[in-house]
Amino acid sequence: MSGPQLIVERDGPIARVIFSNPAAHNALTHQMWLDLRDACEGFAVDRSVRVVTFRGVGGKAFISGTDISGFADFKTGDDGLEYEREIDTCMASIDALPMTTIAIVEGWAVGGGLNISSACDFRIATPNSRFGSPIGRTLGNCLSISSTARIAGAIGVQTAKRMVLLGEMIAAPEMLANGFLLKVVTAEEIDAVAAELCQRAAENAPLTTRTTKEAARRLTFGNLPNIEPLIEAVYGSADFHRGVANFLAKTKTTPTWTGD
């Protein structure tokens, strides 16, 4: 396999989405995000699909985030708004899936990886897996209101604050203890555990699954406030442009943030 790509496989009622960009620890390119949206929209109308799994290649990372090289072209805060709206559309396609979704995490689940795993119904992970969104120490950008609601709902507000406000990467055993992870298993066991979980989920009554998921989706995303002016201010800030330049230059130190 050459180049970043999203791979979709089918095994009876089980669909598998595989994130393949090993050179960048499975960071999602713009095209991979669009392909993810299209794949999920296709699953949503296919009544033969009962389970969808999400997994990164290589065993070292689920998803390390988004390929942010395009951020260097952002000129105004409106560019950031358009980006967040597009990501929200892609993420909404996962939220809207009427069948059971499972994230199989090996290694890093950062930024978009945290978001996508949070959108899934269940998550299993290897002991070395780490979860976080240290954007306040790297890029100086922010999350949309939908992403904030999704992540905070899945992992809890206090854990989400640790990830964003303190930039902590939290290990799998702690994420198991707080209920975010269903199971932590070794790399040797994870395929068998995933297969067993998929089989059990596929046997569930599809209308029960569909209705329960839709009810939970409405509870999570109903009546969310509009924070687009705040997002526009962040993406239009000097701090954000400084953070992007620092990140792309692979500078090891945290930028000096000014709040402007």
BATOR-951720 format. One record per residue (C-alpha): residue in three letters; residue number from 1; x, y, z. Coordinates in nm, 2 decimals. Layout:
REM residues N
R residu num      X      Y      Z
R    ALA NUM      X      Y      Z
...
//
This chain:
REM residues 260
R residu num      X      Y      Z
R    MET   1   0.00   0.00   0.00
R    SER   2   0.14   0.34  -0.09
R    GLY   3   0.04   0.68   0.02
R    PRO   4  -0.22   0.78   0.29
R    GLN   5  -0.55   0.61   0.24
R    LEU   6  -0.87   0.49   0.40
R    ILE   7  -0.93   0.12   0.35
R    VAL   8  -1.28  -0.04   0.37
R    GLU   9  -1.33  -0.41   0.41
R    ARG  10  -1.64  -0.63   0.45
R    ASP  11  -1.68  -0.96   0.63
R    GLY  12  -2.05  -1.05   0.62
R    PRO  13  -2.23  -0.80   0.85
R    ILE  14  -1.91  -0.64   0.97
R    ALA  15  -1.75  -0.35   0.79
R    ARG  16  -1.40  -0.25   0.88
R    VAL  17  -1.25   0.10   0.83
R    ILE  18  -0.87   0.11   0.84
R    PHE  19  -0.67   0.42   0.86
R    SER  20  -0.34   0.38   0.67
R    ASN  21  -0.08   0.66   0.68
R    PRO  22   0.20   0.48   0.87
R    ALA  23   0.47   0.74   0.77
R    ALA  24   0.27   0.99   0.97
R    HIS  25   0.14   0.76   1.25
R    ASN  26  -0.19   0.74   1.06
R    ALA  27  -0.26   1.11   1.06
R    LEU  28  -0.57   1.19   0.86
R    THR  29  -0.52   1.38   0.54
R    HIS  30  -0.80   1.59   0.40
R    GLN  31  -0.89   1.32   0.15
R    MET  32  -0.90   1.05   0.42
R    TRP  33  -1.15   1.26   0.61
R    LEU  34  -1.37   1.29   0.30
R    ASP  35  -1.34   0.92   0.23
R    LEU  36  -1.43   0.85   0.59
R    ARG  37  -1.75   1.06   0.55
R    ASP  38  -1.84   0.89   0.23
R    ALA  39  -1.78   0.54   0.37
R    CYS  40  -2.00   0.61   0.68
R    GLU  41  -2.28   0.76   0.47
R    GLY  42  -2.27   0.44   0.26
R    PHE  43  -2.29   0.21   0.57
R    ALA  44  -2.58   0.41   0.72
R    VAL  45  -2.81   0.31   0.43
R    ASP  46  -2.69  -0.05   0.40
R    ARG  47  -2.91  -0.26   0.62
R    SER  48  -2.68  -0.56   0.59
R    VAL  49  -2.41  -0.39   0.79
R    ARG  50  -2.46  -0.46   1.17
R    VAL  51  -2.12  -0.35   1.30
R    VAL  52  -1.85  -0.10   1.19
R    THR  53  -1.49  -0.12   1.33
R    PHE  54  -1.23   0.15   1.31
R    ARG  55  -0.85   0.07   1.33
R    GLY  56  -0.52   0.21   1.24
R    VAL  57  -0.24   0.01   1.06
R    GLY  58   0.09  -0.08   1.21
R    GLY  59   0.01  -0.13   1.58
R    LYS  60   0.17   0.19   1.69
R    ALA  61  -0.11   0.44   1.64
R    PHE  62  -0.48   0.45   1.60
R    ILE  63  -0.47   0.80   1.46
R    SER  64  -0.21   1.06   1.56
R    GLY  65  -0.43   1.35   1.46
R    THR  66  -0.50   1.55   1.14
R    ASP  67  -0.24   1.63   0.88
R    ILE  68  -0.22   2.00   0.96
R    SER  69   0.01   2.11   0.68
R    GLY  70  -0.29   2.29   0.52
R    PHE  71  -0.32   2.51   0.82
R    ALA  72  -0.02   2.71   0.69
R    ASP  73  -0.25   2.85   0.42
R    PHE  74  -0.51   2.98   0.67
R    LYS  75  -0.53   3.36   0.64
R    THR  76  -0.83   3.45   0.85
R    GLY  77  -1.05   3.31   1.13
R    ASP  78  -1.31   3.22   0.87
R    ASP  79  -1.06   2.96   0.72
R    GLY  80  -1.07   2.79   1.06
R    LEU  81  -1.44   2.80   1.08
R    GLU  82  -1.47   2.63   0.74
R    TYR  83  -1.23   2.37   0.85
R    GLU  84  -1.42   2.29   1.17
R    ARG  85  -1.75   2.28   0.98
R    GLU  86  -1.61   2.02   0.74
R    ILE  87  -1.47   1.81   1.02
R    ASP  88  -1.80   1.83   1.20
R    THR  89  -1.97   1.70   0.89
R    CYS  90  -1.73   1.41   0.87
R    MET  91  -1.77   1.33   1.24
R    ALA  92  -2.15   1.36   1.22
R    SER  93  -2.14   1.07   0.96
R    ILE  94  -1.99   0.85   1.24
R    ASP  95  -2.24   0.98   1.50
R    ALA  96  -2.53   0.90   1.27
R    LEU  97  -2.44   0.54   1.20
R    PRO  98  -2.74   0.33   1.31
R    MET  99  -2.53   0.01   1.38
R    THR 100  -2.28  -0.06   1.66
R    THR 101  -1.94   0.10   1.62
R    ILE 102  -1.61  -0.02   1.78
R    ALA 103  -1.27   0.15   1.79
R    ILE 104  -0.98  -0.09   1.81
R    VAL 105  -0.69   0.12   1.95
R    GLU 106  -0.33   0.03   1.94
R    GLY 107  -0.09   0.31   2.05
R    TRP 108  -0.16   0.68   2.01
R    ALA 109  -0.52   0.82   1.97
R    VAL 110  -0.46   1.19   1.95
R    GLY 111  -0.67   1.48   1.83
R    GLY 112  -0.89   1.34   1.55
R    GLY 113  -0.81   0.99   1.69
R    LEU 114  -0.95   1.09   2.02
R    ASN 115  -1.26   1.24   1.85
R    ILE 116  -1.33   0.94   1.63
R    SER 117  -1.28   0.69   1.91
R    SER 118  -1.52   0.90   2.13
R    ALA 119  -1.78   0.88   1.85
R    CYS 120  -1.77   0.50   1.87
R    ASP 121  -2.00   0.30   2.09
R    PHE 122  -1.72   0.09   2.23
R    ARG 123  -1.34   0.11   2.25
R    ILE 124  -1.09  -0.16   2.32
R    ALA 125  -0.72  -0.09   2.35
R    THR 126  -0.38  -0.23   2.41
R    PRO 127  -0.20  -0.14   2.74
R    ASN 128   0.04   0.10   2.57
R    SER 129  -0.23   0.31   2.42
R    ARG 130  -0.25   0.68   2.50
R    PHE 131  -0.53   0.93   2.45
R    GLY 132  -0.53   1.30   2.43
R    SER 133  -0.57   1.63   2.25
R    PRO 134  -0.28   1.86   2.35
R    ILE 135  -0.37   2.14   2.11
R    GLY 136  -0.30   2.40   2.38
R    ARG 137   0.06   2.30   2.38
R    THR 138   0.11   2.25   2.00
R    LEU 139  -0.12   2.45   1.76
R    GLY 140  -0.31   2.68   1.98
R    ASN 141  -0.64   2.61   1.81
R    CYS 142  -0.97   2.48   1.96
R    LEU 143  -1.25   2.23   1.93
R    SER 144  -1.59   2.28   1.78
R    ILE 145  -1.89   2.27   2.01
R    SER 146  -1.99   1.93   1.86
R    SER 147  -1.64   1.79   1.92
R    THR 148  -1.64   1.92   2.28
R    ALA 149  -1.98   1.77   2.35
R    ARG 150  -1.88   1.43   2.19
R    ILE 151  -1.54   1.40   2.37
R    ALA 152  -1.66   1.53   2.71
R    GLY 153  -1.97   1.30   2.69
R    ALA 154  -1.75   1.00   2.62
R    ILE 155  -1.46   1.06   2.87
R    GLY 156  -1.61   1.30   3.12
R    VAL 157  -1.56   1.67   3.15
R    GLN 158  -1.27   1.66   3.40
R    THR 159  -1.07   1.41   3.20
R    ALA 160  -1.13   1.62   2.88
R    LYS 161  -1.01   1.93   3.07
R    ARG 162  -0.69   1.75   3.17
R    MET 163  -0.63   1.65   2.80
R    VAL 164  -0.68   2.00   2.66
R    LEU 165  -0.61   2.25   2.95
R    LEU 166  -0.30   2.06   3.08
R    GLY 167  -0.21   1.88   2.76
R    GLU 168  -0.20   1.54   2.93
R    MET 169  -0.18   1.21   2.74
R    ILE 170  -0.37   0.96   2.95
R    ALA 171  -0.28   0.59   2.95
R    ALA 172  -0.52   0.31   2.87
R    PRO 173  -0.55   0.17   3.22
R    GLU 174  -0.69   0.50   3.35
R    MET 175  -0.92   0.53   3.05
R    LEU 176  -1.05   0.18   3.14
R    ALA 177  -1.11   0.28   3.50
R    ASN 178  -1.31   0.59   3.40
R    GLY 179  -1.53   0.38   3.17
R    PHE 180  -1.41   0.52   2.83
R    LEU 181  -1.26   0.19   2.74
R    LEU 182  -1.46  -0.14   2.74
R    LYS 183  -1.15  -0.36   2.77
R    VAL 184  -0.77  -0.33   2.77
R    VAL 185  -0.61  -0.64   2.62
R    THR 186  -0.27  -0.74   2.48
R    ALA 187  -0.18  -0.69   2.12
R    GLU 188  -0.19  -1.07   2.08
R    GLU 189  -0.54  -1.09   2.22
R    ILE 190  -0.70  -0.79   2.06
R    ASP 191  -0.81  -0.95   1.73
R    ALA 192  -0.99  -1.23   1.91
R    VAL 193  -1.15  -0.99   2.16
R    ALA 194  -1.26  -0.76   1.87
R    ALA 195  -1.41  -1.05   1.68
R    GLU 196  -1.61  -1.17   1.98
R    LEU 197  -1.74  -0.82   2.05
R    CYS 198  -1.84  -0.78   1.68
R    GLN 199  -2.02  -1.11   1.68
R    ARG 200  -2.22  -1.02   1.99
R    ALA 201  -2.31  -0.68   1.86
R    ALA 202  -2.41  -0.82   1.52
R    GLU 203  -2.66  -1.05   1.69
R    ASN 204  -2.84  -0.76   1.86
R    ALA 205  -3.19  -0.65   1.73
R    PRO 206  -3.10  -0.38   1.47
R    LEU 207  -3.41  -0.17   1.55
R    THR 208  -3.31  -0.17   1.92
R    THR 209  -2.96  -0.07   1.84
R    ARG 210  -3.07   0.20   1.59
R    THR 211  -3.32   0.36   1.83
R    THR 212  -3.09   0.35   2.13
R    LYS 213  -2.81   0.51   1.94
R    GLU 214  -3.03   0.78   1.79
R    ALA 215  -3.17   0.87   2.13
R    ALA 216  -2.82   0.90   2.27
R    ARG 217  -2.71   1.11   1.97
R    ARG 218  -3.00   1.35   2.03
R    LEU 219  -2.92   1.38   2.40
R    THR 220  -2.55   1.46   2.32
R    PHE 221  -2.60   1.71   2.04
R    GLY 222  -2.95   1.86   2.09
R    ASN 223  -2.96   2.24   2.15
R    LEU 224  -2.58   2.30   2.15
R    PRO 225  -2.49   2.67   2.18
R    ASN 226  -2.32   2.86   1.90
R    ILE 227  -1.95   2.93   1.96
R    GLU 228  -1.85   3.01   1.61
R    PRO 229  -1.74   3.37   1.70
R    LEU 230  -1.50   3.22   1.96
R    ILE 231  -1.36   2.97   1.71
R    GLU 232  -1.31   3.24   1.45
R    ALA 233  -1.12   3.45   1.70
R    VAL 234  -0.89   3.15   1.78
R    TYR 235  -0.81   3.06   1.42
R    GLY 236  -0.75   3.42   1.33
R    SER 237  -0.51   3.48   1.62
R    ALA 238  -0.14   3.54   1.61
R    ASP 239  -0.10   3.26   1.86
R    PHE 240  -0.26   3.01   1.62
R    HIS 241  -0.03   3.11   1.33
R    ARG 242   0.27   3.10   1.56
R    GLY 243   0.17   2.75   1.68
R    VAL 244   0.13   2.62   1.32
R    ALA 245   0.47   2.76   1.21
R    ASN 246   0.63   2.61   1.52
R    PHE 247   0.47   2.27   1.46
R    LEU 248   0.56   2.25   1.10
R    ALA 249   0.92   2.35   1.18
R    LYS 250   0.93   2.05   1.42
R    THR 251   1.04   2.28   1.70
R    LYS 252   1.05   2.08   2.03
R    THR 253   0.97   2.36   2.26
R    THR 254   0.62   2.49   2.34
R    PRO 255   0.55   2.83   2.17
R    THR 256   0.53   3.14   2.38
R    TRP 257   0.16   3.22   2.38
R    THR 258   0.05   3.58   2.41
R    GLY 259  -0.32   3.55   2.39
R    ASP 260  -0.34   3.76   2.08
//
